[in-house]
Amino acid sequence: MKKVGSRNRNLSTVGVGLGAIALAVGASTFSAGVATAETATSGAYTFTRTVDNASPKIGDTITYTTVSKKSGIDGYISRFTETHAACLTFVPGSAKVTKFHVGGTMTETTETPELTATTLQVTSAGWINNGSKPVTMKTSYTVTASCAPGTVYGSGLAVGATVMGNGFQSSANFANVGPSITVRAADAVDPVDPVDPVDPVDPVDPTGPGTGGGSGSLGSLSGGLGSLSGLFGSS
């Protein structure tokens, strides 16, 4: 088994009919707060996974994208199983798969996944997969308050696939392929002025007109004419 990159992937494979599948994993990680990408290979298949925000705050929504490509003869993807942290909650309706349609176009459909506390699975009779017809799955999750700020949470992928002319199912499991996220605490909310969390205390609007004699006072009236006494502090 080959390891590439700085993190231990703990990869495993199961082969049926096609024999055991050799795995290799590569990583490309960018600065915190932006997308990160991880790549895994299984025979002629290459799987690339990204997350659109690697350092989300509690309350944010993140999206994982998995792209499968295959070199050589056509293959067929029958199952994607995504593993994720238990503190992430799936966003209903966000599981979408883009694949080649019989009419000759790439089509995106909304899938109904099978869910557990830590997995999401979509299945098919077989999405055709080759170099010019990738299969892409997107899924979104909310980062809940049960995620611990400062903690790194990984993700994984298992795939079921067949090769044209071979009716046997083969699978590959990339348990720790990633990408991972590092959760940040939610922004503090000013209870007096929740719209402007940068302003810590706002008991009185200091920029508005005062009540008399001082800054912002409208002054008094004398003889029907407005006296400027006290207006903006003048005398």
Secondary structure, DSSP 8 states (H G I E B T S, - for coil): ----SSS----EEE-SSS----EEEEEE---TTS-EEEEEEETTEEEEEEES-SS-BTT-EEEEEEEEEE-SS-EEEEEEEEE--TTEEE-TT--EEEEE-TTSSEEEEE---EE-SSEEEEEEEEEEEBTTB-EEEEEEEEE-TTS-TT-EE--EEEEEEEETT----EEEEETT----EE-B------SS-TT-TT----SS-TTS--SSSSTTB---EETTEE--TTBTT--
